[in-house]
Amino acid sequence: MNHEMRKIIIKELKMIGIVFILFYLMFQIHYYKENLFTILKIVLAHFYLFIIPGYSLCLILYDKVERLDRLVLGIGIGYGLQPFLLYAINDITRINVMRYNIYVSGALIIIGVLMFKYIILDKK
C-alpha cells in the first residue's frame, strides 16, 4: 500500500470515527434510560448495515464531491439501497433473505471499496 493511499484511508476513517461519536451521542440522548452497551450495539448495527455500505459506494465520487457531501449522500444511499436490495432479492428468488441483511451489507462494502480501488486509485 503506497503512502498516498494510506493518507486517504486515514482521512476517511477519521471522518467516519467522528460521525460514529456524533451518532453515539445522538442515540445516547434519545435512549437515555438504556445502558452503554445497548446503545453501542444499536449504533454499530446502524453503521454496519446502512452507513458504511452507502459511504463505501459513494467513494466512487471521491474526486468529484467533498467528504461531508459524500457522507450525507452515502447515508441516504445506505438507508435506501440495502432494504431495496433485500426486497428485490426476496421478490425475485422467493427465498426469505431478510435475515441475511448482514451479508448484503458486507457485499455492498466490498463492492464499494473495490470500485474505489480499481476506478479511482488506479487512475492516479
C-alpha positions as CSV (number, residue, x, y, z in Angstrom):
1,M,0.0,0.0,0.0
2,N,1.6,3.3,-1.0
3,H,1.8,6.4,1.1
4,E,-0.9,8.3,-0.8
5,M,-3.5,5.6,-0.4
6,R,-2.7,5.3,3.3
7,K,-3.2,9.0,3.8
8,I,-6.6,8.8,2.0
9,I,-7.7,5.9,4.2
10,I,-6.7,7.6,7.4
11,K,-8.6,10.8,6.5
12,E,-11.7,8.8,5.6
13,L,-11.5,6.7,8.8
14,K,-11.1,9.8,10.9
15,M,-14.3,11.3,9.5
16,I,-16.2,8.1,9.9
17,G,-15.0,7.9,13.6
18,I,-16.2,11.5,14.2
19,V,-19.6,10.7,12.7
20,F,-19.7,7.5,14.8
21,I,-19.1,9.5,18.0
22,L,-21.8,12.0,17.0
23,F,-24.3,9.2,16.3
24,Y,-23.5,7.6,19.6
25,L,-24.1,10.9,21.4
26,M,-27.4,11.4,19.5
27,F,-28.6,7.9,20.4
28,Q,-27.4,8.4,24.0
29,I,-29.6,11.5,24.3
30,H,-32.6,9.7,22.6
31,Y,-32.2,6.4,24.6
32,Y,-31.1,8.0,27.9
33,K,-32.5,5.2,30.0
34,E,-30.5,2.4,28.2
35,N,-27.1,1.3,29.3
36,L,-23.8,1.9,27.4
37,F,-23.6,-1.5,25.6
38,T,-27.2,-1.4,24.3
39,I,-26.7,2.0,22.7
40,L,-23.3,0.9,21.4
41,K,-24.9,-2.2,19.8
42,I,-27.6,-0.1,18.1
43,V,-25.0,2.4,16.7
44,L,-22.7,-0.3,15.5
45,A,-25.7,-2.0,13.8
46,H,-26.7,1.2,12.0
47,F,-23.1,1.8,10.9
48,Y,-22.5,-1.7,9.6
49,L,-25.9,-2.2,8.0
50,F,-26.5,1.2,6.4
51,I,-23.9,4.0,6.8
52,I,-20.7,2.2,5.9
53,P,-22.1,0.4,2.8
54,G,-23.6,3.6,1.5
55,Y,-20.5,5.6,2.2
56,S,-18.3,2.9,0.5
57,L,-20.5,3.1,-2.6
58,C,-20.1,6.9,-2.6
59,L,-16.3,6.6,-2.6
60,I,-16.6,6.4,-6.4
61,L,-17.3,10.1,-6.2
62,Y,-14.0,10.7,-4.4
63,D,-12.6,13.3,-6.9
64,K,-16.0,15.0,-7.7
65,V,-17.6,15.5,-4.3
66,E,-16.3,16.7,-0.9
67,R,-16.1,14.3,2.1
68,L,-19.1,15.7,4.0
69,D,-21.3,15.6,1.0
70,R,-20.2,12.1,0.2
71,L,-21.1,11.1,3.8
72,V,-24.5,12.6,3.6
73,L,-25.2,11.1,0.2
74,G,-23.8,7.7,1.5
75,I,-26.1,7.7,4.5
76,G,-29.1,8.2,2.2
77,I,-27.9,5.6,-0.3
78,G,-27.3,3.1,2.5
79,Y,-30.7,3.5,4.2
80,G,-32.4,3.3,0.7
81,L,-30.4,0.7,-1.2
82,Q,-29.9,-2.0,1.4
83,P,-33.6,-2.6,2.1
84,F,-34.4,-2.2,-1.6
85,L,-31.9,-4.9,-2.5
86,L,-33.2,-7.2,0.2
87,Y,-36.8,-6.7,-1.1
88,A,-35.7,-7.3,-4.7
89,I,-33.7,-10.4,-3.9
90,N,-36.6,-11.7,-1.8
91,D,-39.1,-10.9,-4.6
92,I,-37.1,-12.4,-7.4
93,T,-35.9,-15.6,-5.7
94,R,-38.9,-16.2,-3.4
95,I,-36.4,-17.0,-0.6
96,N,-36.7,-15.2,2.6
97,V,-33.4,-13.2,2.7
98,M,-34.5,-10.6,5.3
99,R,-32.4,-12.3,7.9
100,Y,-29.3,-12.3,5.7
101,N,-29.0,-8.5,5.6
102,I,-25.6,-8.8,7.2
103,Y,-24.3,-10.4,4.1
104,V,-25.9,-7.9,1.8
105,S,-24.3,-5.1,3.7
106,G,-20.9,-6.8,3.6
107,A,-21.2,-7.3,-0.1
108,L,-22.0,-3.6,-0.6
109,I,-19.0,-2.6,1.4
110,I,-16.7,-4.9,-0.6
111,I,-18.2,-3.7,-3.9
112,G,-17.7,0.0,-2.9
113,V,-14.2,-0.4,-1.7
114,L,-13.2,-2.5,-4.8
115,M,-14.8,0.1,-7.1
116,F,-12.8,2.9,-5.3
117,K,-9.6,1.0,-5.6
118,Y,-9.8,0.0,-9.2
119,I,-11.5,3.0,-10.6
120,I,-10.2,5.9,-8.6
121,L,-6.8,4.9,-7.2
122,D,-5.6,3.1,-10.3
123,K,-6.1,6.3,-12.3
124,K,-3.5,8.1,-10.2
